[in-house]
Amino acid sequence: MQTTTVDVPTSDGVADAYLVRPDGDGPFPAVLVFMDAFGLRPRLAEMAERIASHGYLVLVPNLFYRAGRAPLIDLSGLADPEQRGAIFGQLMPFIRALTPEVIRRDAGAYLDFLAARDDVAPGRVAITGYCMGGMNALRAIEAYPDRIAALASFHAGRVVTDAPDSPHLGVGSVTGELYFAHADRDQSMTAEQIATLEKALAAAGVTYRSEVYPGAHHGFTMADTAMYDEQATERHWAALFDLLDRTFRR
């Protein structure tokens, strides 16, 4: 595999991003990965490399690029539960800046970047997202149903809110397949909110699976944090590759 950092032009600047591609000429089906709130770092590079090892070209953009190139803050205390809250507090202004319109514009730029590459197979891509990235990935597939064939969302929060632009209210535009993995110890996506999401998906006729991972906490895939759950993470890999392989008929 080849792992590099690339610059993706957008209407608001340039987004730094990890790009991981398998060896060989391709073309390869593309997977767009939306990061969690802690941003680009070695753990996300590792995850992108695992996806690429299955024959996919992977792009992981810095969603916070307007604030600067990654890393934006010191993440050395990420594995310490007592420091997690303080780190998250520093990131909140960047998270709040990711409005639905910003995500729509940026997702279009990331899709354009992939489509322009000779080593990317023609046709729709897949997208996966973690924590806030899962919610924003849902917004992306809602905005570009003709360009994104499938979504896998893991321990996403704020998918269901009381706001008029809550992500779950836009699922009627989706034509691809969706997979949601929820942590059962996640106050940002409660059992009631999960039920609301599933009701919206069913009413819209969307092809989907929605599963709760027992005992898992919000952020369970992130091995560099105290929330990491190895068993739940391995289940996540199996679900992700099942969706990707079926989407691209491998």
C-alpha positions in Angstrom: 0.0 0.0 0.0 0.9 3.6 -0.4 0.0 6.1 2.3 0.4 9.8 1.6 -1.0 13.2 2.6 -2.7 15.1 -0.2 -4.3 18.5 -0.6 -7.9 18.6 -1.8 -9.1 21.9 -3.2 -12.5 23.1 -2.0 -14.5 26.2 -2.4 -13.3 27.4 1.0 -9.6 26.5 0.7 -7.6 23.3 0.8 -8.3 20.3 2.9 -5.3 18.1 3.9 -6.2 14.4 3.8 -4.8 10.9 4.0 -4.8 9.0 0.8 -4.2 5.3 0.9 -4.1 3.2 -2.3 -3.3 -0.5 -2.9 -0.3 -1.4 -4.9 -0.9 -1.7 -8.6 -2.4 0.5 -11.3 -6.0 0.1 -10.4 -8.5 1.5 -11.0 -9.8 0.8 -7.5 -13.3 1.4 -6.0 -13.1 4.4 -3.7 -14.1 4.8 0.0 -14.4 8.2 1.6 -13.8 8.1 5.4 -15.2 10.9 7.6 -13.2 11.3 10.7 -14.3 11.4 14.3 -14.0 14.7 16.3 -10.4 14.1 17.3 -9.3 14.4 13.7 -6.5 13.1 11.5 -3.9 11.1 13.4 -2.1 7.7 13.3 -5.2 5.7 14.3 -7.2 7.0 11.3 -4.3 6.2 9.0 -4.2 2.7 10.4 -7.9 2.3 9.8 -7.6 3.6 6.2 -4.8 1.2 5.5 -6.9 -1.7 6.7 -9.6 -0.7 4.3 -7.1 -0.2 1.5 -5.7 -3.7 2.1 -9.0 -5.1 0.8 -8.5 -3.4 -2.6 -10.0 0.0 -2.0 -8.6 3.5 -2.5 -9.3 5.5 0.6 -9.5 9.2 1.2 -9.7 10.6 4.8 -10.1 14.4 4.7 -9.4 16.8 7.5 -13.0 18.1 8.0 -11.6 20.9 10.2 -9.3 22.2 7.5 -10.7 25.7 7.8 -9.0 26.0 11.2 -5.7 24.6 9.9 -3.9 21.5 9.0 -4.1 18.5 11.3 -3.4 18.1 14.1 -5.0 21.2 15.4 -4.5 20.5 19.1 -2.3 18.4 21.3 -3.8 14.8 21.4 -1.2 13.2 23.6 -3.7 12.8 26.4 -6.4 11.2 24.3 -6.1 7.8 26.1 -6.6 9.4 29.5 -10.3 9.5 30.4 -9.7 12.5 32.7 -8.3 14.6 29.8 -10.9 13.5 27.2 -13.4 16.2 28.2 -10.9 19.0 28.0 -9.7 17.9 24.6 -13.2 17.7 23.3 -13.9 21.1 24.6 -11.1 22.5 22.5 -12.6 20.9 19.5 -16.2 22.1 19.9 -15.8 25.3 17.9 -14.6 23.2 14.9 -17.4 20.7 15.3 -20.0 23.4 15.4 -18.6 25.0 12.3 -19.6 21.9 10.3 -23.0 23.1 9.2 -25.1 21.0 6.8 -24.3 23.4 4.0 -20.5 23.2 4.8 -20.7 19.4 4.7 -22.6 19.5 1.4 -20.0 21.7 -0.2 -17.0 19.9 1.2 -18.4 16.4 0.3 -18.8 17.6 -3.3 -15.2 18.6 -3.4 -14.0 15.3 -2.0 -16.1 13.4 -4.5 -14.7 15.6 -7.3 -11.2 14.9 -6.2 -11.8 11.1 -6.3 -13.6 11.2 -9.6 -10.7 13.1 -11.3 -8.2 10.4 -10.4 -7.2 7.8 -13.0 -6.7 5.1 -10.3 -10.3 5.4 -9.1 -12.9 3.2 -10.7 -15.8 5.0 -12.4 -19.1 5.1 -10.7 -20.3 5.8 -7.2 -18.1 5.6 -4.1 -18.9 4.4 -0.6 -18.6 6.4 2.6 -18.0 5.5 6.2 -17.9 7.7 9.2 -17.1 7.6 12.9 -18.8 9.5 15.7 -19.5 13.0 14.3 -18.2 11.6 11.0 -21.1 9.1 10.9 -23.6 11.9 11.2 -21.9 14.0 8.6 -21.5 11.0 6.3 -25.2 10.6 6.4 -25.6 14.2 5.4 -23.2 13.6 2.5 -25.1 10.6 1.1 -28.4 12.5 1.4 -26.9 15.4 -0.6 -25.3 13.2 -3.3 -27.3 10.0 -3.7 -26.2 9.7 -7.3 -22.5 9.7 -6.3 -22.5 7.7 -3.1 -23.7 4.1 -3.2 -23.5 3.1 0.4 -22.9 4.4 3.9 -21.5 2.7 7.0 -21.9 4.8 10.2 -20.3 3.7 13.5 -21.1 5.1 17.0 -22.5 8.3 15.4 -24.2 10.9 17.6 -26.7 13.6 16.9 -28.2 11.7 14.0 -31.6 12.4 15.5 -32.2 15.8 17.1 -35.2 18.2 17.5 -33.8 20.6 14.9 -35.7 21.1 11.6 -32.6 20.0 9.7 -31.9 16.9 11.8 -30.0 14.4 9.7 -32.6 11.7 10.0 -35.2 13.9 8.3 -33.3 13.8 5.0 -33.1 10.0 4.4 -35.9 10.1 1.8 -33.3 11.2 -0.8 -31.1 8.2 -0.3 -31.0 5.5 -3.0 -28.0 3.4 -1.7 -27.7 1.1 1.3 -27.1 2.3 4.8 -25.6 0.5 7.8 -25.7 1.9 11.3 -23.8 0.5 14.3 -24.8 2.0 17.6 -23.1 1.8 21.0 -25.6 0.9 23.6 -23.8 3.1 26.1 -24.1 6.3 24.1 -26.0 9.3 25.4 -25.7 11.0 22.0 -27.7 8.3 20.4 -30.2 6.8 22.8 -32.5 3.9 22.3 -35.4 6.3 21.6 -33.3 8.1 19.0 -32.4 4.9 17.4 -36.0 3.9 17.1 -36.8 7.3 15.6 -34.1 6.9 13.0 -35.3 3.4 12.1 -38.8 4.6 11.7 -37.7 7.3 9.3 -35.6 4.9 7.3 -38.5 2.4 7.0 -41.0 5.1 6.1 -38.7 6.3 3.3 -38.2 2.8 2.0 -34.4 2.9 2.5 -32.4 -0.4 2.4 -30.7 -0.4 5.8 -29.4 -2.3 8.8 -29.3 -0.8 12.2 -27.6 -2.7 15.0 -26.8 -2.0 18.7 -23.4 -3.3 19.9 -23.9 -4.6 23.4 -21.6 -3.1 26.1 -19.9 -0.7 23.7 -19.3 2.9 24.4 -19.4 5.9 22.1 -16.1 5.9 20.2 -15.5 2.1 20.5 -13.5 1.7 17.3 -10.8 4.2 18.4 -7.8 2.2 19.7 -6.0 5.4 20.9 -8.8 6.3 23.4 -10.2 4.8 26.6 -13.4 4.0 24.8 -11.8 1.3 22.6 -13.6 -2.1 22.6 -11.7 -4.7 20.6 -14.6 -7.1 20.2 -17.0 -4.4 19.0 -14.3 -3.1 16.6 -13.8 -6.5 15.0 -17.5 -6.7 14.5 -17.4 -3.3 12.9 -14.8 -4.4 10.4 -16.8 -7.5 9.5 -19.9 -5.3 8.9 -18.0 -2.7 7.0 -16.3 -5.1 4.6 -19.6 -7.0 4.1 -21.2 -3.7 2.9 -18.3 -2.6 0.8 -17.8 -5.9 -0.9 -21.5 -6.2 -1.8 -21.6 -2.6 -2.9 -18.8 -3.1 -5.3 -19.6 -6.8 -6.0 -16.2 -8.1 -5.2 
